[in-house]
Amino acid sequence: MENAKKEVITIKGMSVKFGVSIMTIYRKYLPNLEPLFKEKTVIYYDWQKAKELHESFNSKLKNFKVIA
């Protein structure tokens, strides 16, 4: 078993950290993220996975356009 505690982030935390709307979180991130655990009405997600996902959405190459 891993003793290292996973860093977690909530939906609200994601929107603050990444500067995106809650609707963007629901549309883009949540279908691709597995919740780590729930605490009453708050659902926590793996911070590292959310960060990787965010970086893949904001990839420079993904948004690259050739202007001819």
C-alpha positions as CSV (number, residue, x, y, z in Angstrom):
1,M,0.0,0.0,0.0
2,E,1.1,3.5,-0.7
3,N,1.5,5.6,2.4
4,A,1.7,8.9,0.4
5,K,-1.6,10.7,0.6
6,K,-3.0,11.8,-2.8
7,E,-3.5,15.5,-3.3
8,V,-7.1,16.2,-4.0
9,I,-9.1,19.0,-5.6
10,T,-12.8,19.7,-5.7
11,I,-15.0,21.0,-8.5
12,K,-14.8,24.5,-7.0
13,G,-11.1,24.1,-6.5
14,M,-10.7,23.2,-10.2
15,S,-12.6,26.2,-11.4
16,V,-10.6,28.5,-9.2
17,K,-7.2,26.9,-10.1
18,F,-7.7,26.7,-13.8
19,G,-9.8,29.8,-14.2
20,V,-12.7,28.0,-16.0
21,S,-16.4,27.9,-15.3
22,I,-18.2,25.2,-13.4
23,M,-20.0,24.2,-16.7
24,T,-16.6,23.7,-18.4
25,I,-15.6,21.5,-15.5
26,Y,-18.7,19.3,-15.9
27,R,-18.4,19.2,-19.6
28,K,-14.7,18.6,-20.1
29,Y,-13.1,17.3,-16.9
30,L,-15.6,15.2,-15.0
31,P,-16.4,12.6,-17.8
32,N,-12.6,11.9,-17.8
33,L,-11.9,11.9,-14.1
34,E,-12.7,9.2,-11.5
35,P,-13.8,10.6,-8.1
36,L,-11.4,9.6,-5.3
37,F,-14.0,10.0,-2.5
38,K,-17.1,11.8,-1.4
39,E,-17.6,13.8,1.7
40,K,-21.3,14.7,2.2
41,T,-22.0,16.8,-0.9
42,V,-18.3,17.4,-1.9
43,I,-16.7,15.1,-4.4
44,Y,-12.9,15.0,-4.5
45,Y,-10.7,14.3,-7.5
46,D,-7.0,13.4,-8.0
47,W,-5.2,16.7,-8.4
48,Q,-2.4,15.2,-10.6
49,K,-4.9,13.7,-13.1
50,A,-6.9,16.9,-13.2
51,K,-3.7,18.9,-13.9
52,E,-2.6,16.5,-16.7
53,L,-6.1,16.7,-18.2
54,H,-6.0,20.5,-18.0
55,E,-2.6,20.6,-19.7
56,S,-3.8,18.3,-22.5
57,F,-6.8,20.6,-23.1
58,N,-4.6,23.7,-23.3
59,S,-1.9,22.1,-25.4
60,K,-0.1,24.5,-27.7
61,L,-0.1,21.9,-30.5
62,K,-3.8,21.2,-30.1
63,N,-4.6,24.9,-30.8
64,F,-1.9,25.3,-33.4
65,K,-3.2,26.8,-36.7
66,V,-1.3,27.4,-39.9
67,I,-2.0,30.8,-41.4
68,A,-1.2,30.8,-45.1
